[in-house]
Amino acid sequence: MKYNIELLAPAGNMEKLKTAFHFGADAVYLAGKHYGLRAFADNFTNEEIAEACAYAHNLGKKVYVTLNVFAKNADFANLANYLKVLEDARVDAVLVSDVGMFSFVKQHCNVPIHISTQANTTNKYAVDYWHKAGAERVVLAREVSMADIAEIHNFVPNCQLETFVHGAMCISYSGRCLMSNYLTSRDSNQGACVQACRWNWEVREVGREEFMPVMEDERGTYIFNSKDMNMLAHLEQLAQSGVVSFKIEGRMKSPFYVATVVNAYRRAIDAINNGSLTEQLVEQLNEDLNKASHRAYTTGFYFDENQSRQYYPSSKAVEEYKFIAVVKQVLDGAIVVEQRNKFVVGEELEILSVTEHHNKIFAVQSATDQQGNSVEVCNKVKQLLTIPCDFKLAVGDMLRKKN
């Protein structure tokens, strides 16, 4: 069976947006300089939002803009002007989590509205309410099970449903964190999370002198540190349950992360739709996902509310492969790359590509700079280098090597 599935990717800046589209995303979500929950991503100026929409629409793809802060009175002072900017840019939808923001957007512009996961929508009656109020789509709370998604879809079949399928998870209920604000005065719900949940913690009950016996080893334990979401093996079940948009987390992640994850999920969705998804392919794609920065994986609340979703030994993400270069030009028997991390002539590099040459490995026989000088040690970030390559790649493909 063929499903009309949207692959939705994060875009923390213009480079990540273009990377996401190159590797197969159907849409991206991004934030302007205000109102989004990732204040420390590069984010987009008003002019860049217009540029992003034009770029996406030229490809037949979409751009969604986040307005998902928990709004305070002061947040509305310039909102009408900002909404005019988004409307003029022809953004495809805005994401809101606050009912006041929802009402304001409806009154001041005609952009479609998606309800953010921070709105904590966990049941069919809430989805029905949002849909009747005028929301085009609801991003379900990540605490909703697969069975509940199917029930919601059957109850409100005309409302689009979106869920997260991959990426970092927040320890707090529906991402509503108070720890960061309490400990550092950086408010997660205003986009400034310090990720205090990733710190090394010891727990002591009030009035008790000794610490609770939660230590894994001499370092302590990361009891609030969530595992990463990975639903690649269960995408068809999500589609059967009524989900139409598969969302990848990661506006703060690198272009290499975006490329790796989007590429894997694009290949999985295409295989589902052409009937070629096998256990072997799922295994191969999961091996690909492991090459990007990640923590131990979980399927969250989709199947078993009691499964372990915390990773206790460490908060550090695993990075098995390093992003080496991005392809800027394809020549006859060679490629021009923009270098991102050090490599040397003689090393073997692996290809991350939208072509059939994905995962192929080749040795760097030589490298020359733009002046034609031979370079043996390539260690100048963003230097353009020409290297021989017999594989016909595409502009935007990447090269990587194992750490």
Backbone torsions as a table, in degrees:
resi	resn	phi	psi	omega
1	MET	NA	139.2	-179.9
2	LYS	-97.8	132.1	-178.3
3	TYR	-111.1	144.1	175.2
4	ASN	-90.0	80.5	-173.9
5	ILE	-103.1	133.7	173.2
6	GLU	-96.8	129.5	173.4
7	LEU	-97.5	114.3	-172.1
8	LEU	-109.9	122.5	-172.2
9	ALA	-117.5	155.8	177.3
10	PRO	-79.9	146.2	176.7
11	ALA	-135.7	94.8	179.6
12	GLY	-76.8	-19.7	175.9
13	ASN	-159.6	-178.6	-174.7
14	MET	-65.0	-37.7	179.0
15	GLU	-61.5	-43.2	180.0
16	LYS	-67.9	-35.6	176.6
17	LEU	-60.4	-49.4	-179.0
18	LYS	-66.6	-35.4	176.1
19	THR	-63.2	-45.2	-179.6
20	ALA	-60.1	-44.9	-179.8
21	PHE	-67.8	-38.7	179.7
22	HIS	-60.6	-39.1	-175.6
23	PHE	-91.1	6.1	167.0
24	GLY	117.3	8.0	176.7
25	ALA	-68.0	143.7	175.4
26	ASP	-88.6	-24.4	-178.7
27	ALA	-155.1	160.2	174.0
28	VAL	-129.2	155.9	169.8
29	TYR	-117.7	141.3	-175.5
30	LEU	-148.6	172.5	177.9
31	ALA	-127.3	150.8	167.8
32	GLY	-79.5	-162.0	-178.8
33	LYS	-79.3	-6.2	-179.5
34	HIS	-140.1	160.1	168.8
35	TYR	77.0	-1.7	179.9
36	GLY	-101.8	163.7	-176.7
37	LEU	-96.1	19.8	173.1
38	ARG	-132.7	73.2	-174.8
39	ALA	-64.9	-22.3	-175.8
40	PHE	-100.8	6.0	164.2
41	ALA	-74.4	162.7	178.6
42	ASP	-60.2	-41.6	-179.6
43	ASN	61.3	179.7	-167.9
44	PHE	-120.9	137.2	170.0
45	THR	-72.6	169.4	177.5
46	ASN	-58.8	-40.6	179.7
47	GLU	-66.5	-38.2	179.7
48	GLU	-69.2	-32.7	176.3
49	ILE	-62.9	-44.1	177.5
50	ALA	-62.3	-41.9	178.6
51	GLU	-64.2	-41.6	-179.6
52	ALA	-63.3	-42.6	-179.9
53	CYS	-65.6	-42.7	178.8
54	ALA	-61.9	-43.0	179.6
55	TYR	-62.6	-46.5	-178.2
56	ALA	-65.5	-46.5	-176.0
57	HIS	-65.9	-30.7	176.2
58	ASN	-64.6	-26.1	177.6
59	LEU	-93.2	-1.4	-175.5
60	GLY	76.4	26.9	-176.5
61	LYS	-119.5	177.5	-169.0
62	LYS	-124.8	158.5	177.6
63	VAL	-130.7	125.9	175.1
64	TYR	-113.1	137.5	-177.1
65	VAL	-113.4	132.2	-177.0
66	THR	-84.4	130.5	170.3
67	LEU	-126.6	45.0	-164.9
68	ASN	-101.9	21.5	170.1
69	VAL	-65.6	156.2	168.1
70	PHE	-80.9	98.8	-164.8
71	ALA	-70.2	142.7	171.0
72	LYS	-109.7	169.0	-175.7
73	ASN	-52.6	-42.2	-175.5
74	ALA	-65.4	-22.6	-177.6
75	ASP	-68.5	-16.4	-175.6
76	PHE	-91.5	-7.2	-173.3
77	ALA	-58.6	-44.1	-177.3
78	ASN	-111.9	11.3	-173.5
79	LEU	-66.2	-39.3	-178.7
80	ALA	-60.3	-41.3	178.0
81	ASN	-64.5	-40.4	-180.0
82	TYR	-66.1	-39.4	178.4
83	LEU	-63.6	-34.6	176.1
84	LYS	-63.9	-38.7	176.7
85	VAL	-61.3	-45.1	-178.7
86	LEU	-67.0	-39.2	178.9
87	GLU	-65.9	-43.2	179.0
88	ASP	-65.1	-32.7	178.1
89	ALA	-75.3	-12.2	-178.6
90	ARG	64.1	45.0	173.1
91	VAL	-62.0	149.8	-172.8
92	ASP	-84.6	-20.2	175.2
93	ALA	-173.6	160.0	170.2
94	VAL	-118.5	148.7	177.8
95	LEU	-105.2	127.3	178.3
96	VAL	-128.7	152.1	176.7
97	SER	-120.2	-15.4	-173.8
98	ASP	-103.7	134.2	-176.8
99	VAL	-66.1	-32.4	175.7
100	GLY	-66.2	-41.2	176.9
101	MET	-63.6	-41.7	178.1
102	PHE	-58.1	-48.6	-179.9
103	SER	-62.3	-42.5	-178.7
104	PHE	-64.6	-44.5	179.9
105	VAL	-61.4	-43.8	179.7
106	LYS	-59.6	-36.3	-177.0
107	GLN	-77.1	-27.4	-168.6
108	HIS	-111.6	-6.7	176.6
109	CYS	-159.5	169.3	-176.1
110	ASN	-108.6	19.9	179.5
111	VAL	-75.4	135.3	176.0
112	PRO	-56.2	148.6	-176.1
113	ILE	-116.2	131.0	170.5
114	HIS	-109.8	138.8	179.2
115	ILE	-88.4	120.4	-175.7
116	SER	-66.9	156.5	176.1
117	THR	-60.5	-26.3	178.6
118	GLN	-65.7	-14.3	177.0
119	ALA	-73.0	-8.8	173.6
120	ASN	61.5	51.2	-179.9
121	THR	-88.1	109.3	-171.2
122	THR	-119.2	0.8	-175.4
123	ASN	-146.5	164.7	-173.4
124	LYS	-68.2	-30.4	-179.2
125	TYR	-72.9	-34.5	176.2
126	ALA	-67.7	-42.8	177.0
127	VAL	-61.6	-43.4	178.5
128	ASP	-60.4	-41.2	178.3
129	TYR	-61.2	-50.3	-178.5
130	TRP	-61.4	-40.2	-178.6
131	HIS	-65.0	-45.2	179.0
132	LYS	-66.9	-28.0	178.4
133	ALA	-75.9	-13.8	176.0
134	GLY	121.8	4.5	178.0
135	ALA	-75.8	135.6	177.6
136	GLU	-79.3	-33.5	-173.6
137	ARG	-146.2	149.2	173.6
138	VAL	-121.9	125.7	171.7
139	VAL	-87.6	108.9	-172.5
140	LEU	-66.6	149.6	172.8
141	ALA	-58.0	142.9	-175.9
142	ARG	-71.1	-6.1	177.7
143	GLU	-83.5	-2.4	-177.7
144	VAL	-79.6	134.7	-178.5
145	SER	-82.8	166.8	177.7
146	MET	-60.9	-42.2	-180.0
147	ALA	-63.5	-40.3	179.6
148	ASP	-68.4	-34.0	176.9
149	ILE	-60.8	-45.8	179.6
150	ALA	-61.4	-40.5	179.1
151	GLU	-66.2	-40.4	177.4
152	ILE	-61.8	-45.6	-178.8
153	HIS	-62.5	-41.1	179.0
154	ASN	-65.8	-31.5	-178.5
155	PHE	-80.0	-36.0	-178.7
156	VAL	-129.9	69.7	-170.8
157	PRO	-67.2	-20.0	-176.6
158	ASN	-93.5	-0.4	176.7
159	CYS	-95.3	127.9	177.7
160	GLN	-67.4	138.6	178.0
161	LEU	-116.6	135.4	179.4
162	GLU	-126.8	140.7	176.3
163	THR	-140.1	156.8	174.3
164	PHE	-76.4	138.2	177.5
165	VAL	-118.3	-17.2	-175.9
166	HIS	-157.6	142.0	170.7
167	GLY	127.1	-175.1	-177.4
168	ALA	-64.2	144.7	-179.7
169	MET	-115.4	146.0	177.3
170	CYS	-92.4	139.0	-179.5
171	ILE	-69.0	-24.7	-174.7
172	SER	-82.1	153.1	-177.4
173	TYR	-60.7	120.1	-177.7
174	SER	50.8	32.0	176.2
175	GLY	73.8	13.6	-176.6
176	ARG	-90.6	78.9	-173.0
177	CYS	-87.4	140.1	173.7
178	LEU	-114.0	-15.5	-173.5
179	MET	-61.7	-46.5	-176.1
180	SER	-60.0	-45.9	-179.8
181	ASN	-65.1	-43.0	-177.4
182	TYR	-65.0	-41.0	-174.0
183	LEU	-87.4	-29.7	-172.4
184	THR	-131.7	-2.8	-175.8
185	SER	65.0	17.7	172.3
186	ARG	-102.3	112.3	-168.9
187	ASP	-84.0	115.2	177.6
188	SER	-59.4	-38.4	-175.8
189	ASN	-78.0	-0.4	170.6
190	GLN	-115.2	10.6	173.2
191	GLY	93.7	13.5	-173.3
192	ALA	-120.0	35.8	-175.4
193	CYS	-60.2	134.9	178.5
194	VAL	-95.0	-1.5	-178.2
195	GLN	57.6	49.6	177.8
196	ALA	-61.5	-24.1	180.0
197	CYS	-64.8	-18.7	-179.1
198	ARG	-86.8	-6.0	-177.8
199	TRP	-72.5	165.9	176.5
200	ASN	-80.7	121.9	-173.1
201	TRP	-120.3	148.6	164.0
202	GLU	-123.0	146.1	-174.2
203	VAL	-119.3	133.0	178.1
204	ARG	-134.4	129.7	176.4
205	GLU	-68.8	141.5	178.5
206	VAL	-58.5	129.8	-180.0
207	GLY	89.7	-7.2	180.0
208	ARG	-107.7	131.0	-176.2
209	GLU	-75.2	-41.6	-175.8
210	GLU	-82.2	153.2	176.4
211	PHE	-78.4	152.4	177.1
212	MET	-65.9	149.1	-178.0
213	PRO	-78.7	72.7	-178.7
214	VAL	-115.1	2.6	-174.9
215	MET	-73.3	133.5	176.7
216	GLU	-84.1	-37.1	178.8
217	ASP	-158.4	-165.7	-175.4
218	GLU	-66.9	-12.7	-179.4
219	ARG	-84.3	-12.2	-170.5
220	GLY	99.1	-159.7	179.4
221	THR	-146.5	150.3	-177.8
222	TYR	-101.8	67.8	-168.6
223	ILE	-70.7	-17.5	178.7
224	PHE	-101.5	2.7	-173.7
225	ASN	-84.4	109.0	-176.1
226	SER	-77.5	148.7	169.2
227	LYS	-70.7	170.1	177.2
228	ASP	-91.0	146.7	175.9
229	MET	-74.1	139.1	172.8
230	ASN	-150.1	106.6	-178.8
231	MET	-114.0	20.9	-174.4
232	LEU	-57.6	-35.9	-177.4
233	ALA	-78.0	-4.4	-172.5
234	HIS	-126.9	20.7	-175.2
235	LEU	-64.7	-39.1	-178.9
236	GLU	-65.5	-34.9	176.6
237	GLN	-64.5	-40.1	177.1
238	LEU	-63.0	-43.8	179.3
239	ALA	-63.2	-41.4	178.3
240	GLN	-64.5	-28.4	-179.7
241	SER	-78.4	-13.0	177.0
242	GLY	115.7	3.0	179.2
243	VAL	-76.3	130.9	-179.1
244	VAL	-109.9	-12.1	179.9
245	SER	-133.6	122.1	178.4
246	PHE	-98.9	117.7	-170.7
247	LYS	-105.3	132.3	176.1
248	ILE	-103.0	131.2	177.2
249	GLU	-82.2	150.9	171.3
250	GLY	141.1	39.0	178.1
251	ARG	-67.3	-18.4	178.0
252	MET	-94.4	-3.6	-177.4
253	LYS	-83.1	170.4	-175.1
254	SER	-79.8	162.1	172.7
255	PRO	-57.2	-35.1	178.6
256	PHE	-63.0	-41.7	176.5
257	TYR	-61.5	-48.4	-180.0
258	VAL	-58.4	-46.4	-179.1
259	ALA	-60.9	-47.7	-176.6
260	THR	-62.9	-47.5	-175.8
261	VAL	-72.2	-46.1	179.4
262	VAL	-60.8	-42.6	179.7
263	ASN	-59.4	-44.2	-179.1
264	ALA	-65.3	-45.2	-178.4
265	TYR	-71.3	-34.3	175.7
266	ARG	-60.7	-45.0	-179.9
267	ARG	-65.5	-36.1	179.1
268	ALA	-68.2	-44.5	-179.8
269	ILE	-63.9	-43.8	178.8
270	ASP	-62.2	-38.6	179.0
271	ALA	-67.5	-37.1	175.7
272	ILE	-60.5	-45.1	-174.9
273	ASN	-74.1	-23.4	176.5
274	ASN	-105.4	9.8	174.0
275	GLY	74.8	21.7	-175.8
276	SER	-112.3	11.0	-180.0
277	LEU	-77.3	118.6	179.9
278	THR	-120.6	166.8	176.0
279	GLU	-61.0	-35.8	179.4
280	GLN	-64.7	-42.5	178.6
281	LEU	-66.1	-41.4	176.7
282	VAL	-57.9	-43.3	178.5
283	GLU	-62.2	-42.9	179.0
284	GLN	-63.6	-42.2	-178.8
285	LEU	-69.1	-34.8	175.8
286	ASN	-67.7	-34.4	174.3
287	GLU	-62.9	-37.6	175.9
288	ASP	-63.3	-44.2	179.9
289	LEU	-61.0	-33.3	179.4
290	ASN	-67.4	-15.2	-179.2
291	LYS	-80.4	-12.6	173.3
292	ALA	-96.7	160.0	178.2
293	SER	-56.0	129.7	-178.0
294	HIS	-161.0	161.7	168.9
295	ARG	-105.3	179.9	175.2
296	ALA	-56.1	150.1	-171.5
297	TYR	-98.7	156.5	175.3
298	THR	-145.3	157.8	170.6
299	THR	-99.8	15.5	172.5
300	GLY	62.2	-131.7	-176.2
301	PHE	-99.7	3.8	-173.2
302	TYR	-61.3	-36.3	-172.3
303	PHE	-119.5	-39.4	-171.3
304	ASP	-142.9	110.9	-178.6
305	GLU	-64.7	-19.2	-175.1
306	ASN	-97.7	-0.3	-178.7
307	GLN	-70.4	155.5	-179.6
308	SER	-71.7	126.5	178.7
309	ARG	-117.1	2.5	178.7
310	GLN	-109.0	147.9	178.3
311	TYR	-112.6	111.6	-168.2
312	TYR	-85.2	-32.6	-172.0
313	PRO	-67.9	-33.3	-173.4
314	SER	-162.0	156.3	174.3
315	SER	-98.3	-5.3	-175.4
316	LYS	-76.9	135.0	176.8
317	ALA	-78.0	149.4	177.4
318	VAL	-86.6	136.0	178.3
319	GLU	-130.5	95.5	-174.6
320	GLU	-79.0	-30.0	-177.6
321	TYR	-125.9	153.5	179.7
322	LYS	-113.1	139.1	176.7
323	PHE	-73.5	118.2	-174.4
324	ILE	-100.0	-46.3	-175.2
325	ALA	-164.7	159.6	175.1
326	VAL	-117.2	139.2	-177.9
327	VAL	-76.0	124.3	-179.5
328	LYS	-106.8	-23.9	-179.4
329	GLN	-154.8	142.6	178.7
330	VAL	-112.0	120.8	-179.8
331	LEU	-110.3	179.6	176.6
332	ASP	-78.1	104.5	179.5
333	GLY	80.5	11.1	-179.4
334	ALA	-156.6	166.4	174.6
335	ILE	-134.8	148.2	171.1
336	VAL	-99.9	124.5	-176.7
337	VAL	-121.7	152.8	172.0
338	GLU	-100.9	114.7	-172.5
339	GLN	-73.5	137.7	178.7
340	ARG	-119.4	-32.5	176.1
341	ASN	-138.6	159.0	-172.8
342	LYS	-62.3	137.0	166.2
343	PHE	-146.3	163.4	-178.2
344	VAL	-129.2	155.5	176.5
345	VAL	-59.8	134.6	-176.9
346	GLY	103.9	-20.5	179.1
347	GLU	-74.4	153.7	174.3
348	GLU	-95.5	133.9	178.9
349	LEU	-119.5	149.1	179.5
350	GLU	-106.4	145.7	-175.3
351	ILE	-95.8	130.3	170.1
352	LEU	-109.4	108.7	-165.7
353	SER	-144.4	155.7	172.3
354	VAL	-85.7	-4.6	-178.1
355	THR	-91.6	-179.8	177.5
356	GLU	-70.4	-7.1	-179.3
357	HIS	-91.1	10.0	176.2
358	HIS	-54.8	134.1	178.9
359	ASN	75.3	2.0	174.9
360	LYS	-71.2	151.9	-177.5
361	ILE	-119.7	138.3	175.7
362	PHE	-142.1	153.0	178.7
363	ALA	-90.1	138.8	177.5
364	VAL	-77.8	108.1	-176.9
365	GLN	-80.4	-31.8	179.6
366	SER	-164.6	167.3	176.4
367	ALA	-149.4	134.5	178.0
368	THR	-129.4	144.7	178.4
369	ASP	-83.8	-175.0	-175.7
370	GLN	-67.9	-20.5	178.2
371	GLN	-89.8	0.5	179.3
372	GLY	87.4	6.6	179.5
373	ASN	-78.0	140.9	176.8
374	SER	-73.6	135.3	-179.8
375	VAL	-122.6	122.1	179.4
376	GLU	-92.0	-41.9	179.4
377	VAL	-111.9	111.4	-175.5
378	CYS	-96.6	98.4	-173.2
379	ASN	-138.0	19.6	176.8
380	LYS	-104.1	110.8	-174.5
381	VAL	-60.0	132.0	178.9
382	LYS	71.7	11.3	172.3
383	GLN	-70.1	139.0	176.8
384	LEU	-86.9	127.7	-176.9
385	LEU	-133.2	143.9	174.9
386	THR	-103.8	125.6	179.7
387	ILE	-131.3	143.4	178.1
388	PRO	-64.8	140.3	176.9
389	CYS	-156.4	121.0	-177.6
390	ASP	-82.0	-11.5	-179.6
391	PHE	-86.9	136.1	179.5
392	LYS	-83.2	99.7	-176.9
393	LEU	-97.3	-177.0	178.8
394	ALA	-119.8	147.3	174.6
395	VAL	-60.1	129.4	-175.1
396	GLY	104.5	-17.0	173.3
397	ASP	-63.4	164.4	-176.6
398	MET	-128.0	160.1	173.2
399	LEU	-117.4	144.4	-178.9
400	ARG	-141.8	164.6	173.4
401	LYS	-144.5	154.5	-178.0
402	LYS	-72.0	136.8	176.2
403	ASN	-66.0	NA	NA
